[in-house]
Amino acid sequence: MTLALTDLTGRGPFFVIAGPCVIQDRAETIAIAAAVKEITGRLGLPVVFKASFDKANRTSGKGFRGPGMEDGLAILRDVREGLGLPLLTDVHLPDQAATAAAVCDILQIPAFLCRQTDLVEAAARATPLVNVKKGQFLSPWDTRHIVAKAKAAAPGTRVLLTERGTTFGYGNLVVDMRSFPVMKGWADAVVFDATHSLQLPGGAGDKTGGQREFIPHLARAAMATGCVDGLFLEVHPEPARSPSDAENILPLDRLEGLLRELVAIRTALPH
């Protein structure tokens, strides 16, 4: 499967990037992917399945990181072959890019690493689609330099920029709704991460807290800007069992209802 940006933006009111924060095991990953495919299929929304083989940015060194690249990519390959879903995963080091791109359609640059030039360039050279999470420490205006880096390394690369909140004091994030029209000025697509935007970094002692109850509110507000091409959501059938981001993951059984609301908002906006 070769995924083009037009496959995502050319049909449906917006596209969805969804999946668990981190791969726990093969059976659960495939089950979540199957549910995501079924829900988005009913709504006619293009979807990319997201799961991380490694969570390198943890509050505590004791935090669960995932199965690692080899085992994690093997599970993602099973998702692709069994369900036909396009895939997205994070890379943390330049030498991971080519290996991950052999399995996944979109490589994602984590927010904390969005200024790492070697990583951004390696991802751009490895795949035609790169999703960059806007760092919590960056203004939306600063993201133009990330896009420029990627396109200088590989001119044919399409860059997605994802808003995931900006540091607002200690242990809190806030979403600046101006970021969507601003980043639309140079990104090939703009995405809103409605789950990571509600993290409370370090808010639970040795792990990140979160406020999932506000996911619908922020998602509706972002969609109403008219500048969001895609929605990023981490989902899990039982968020309390997720070893990463448990407090801000959307319960899987709430995904369809939220997406239906957002479709209604998006289709009501002037084109």
Disulfide bonds with the S-S distance in Angstrom:
none
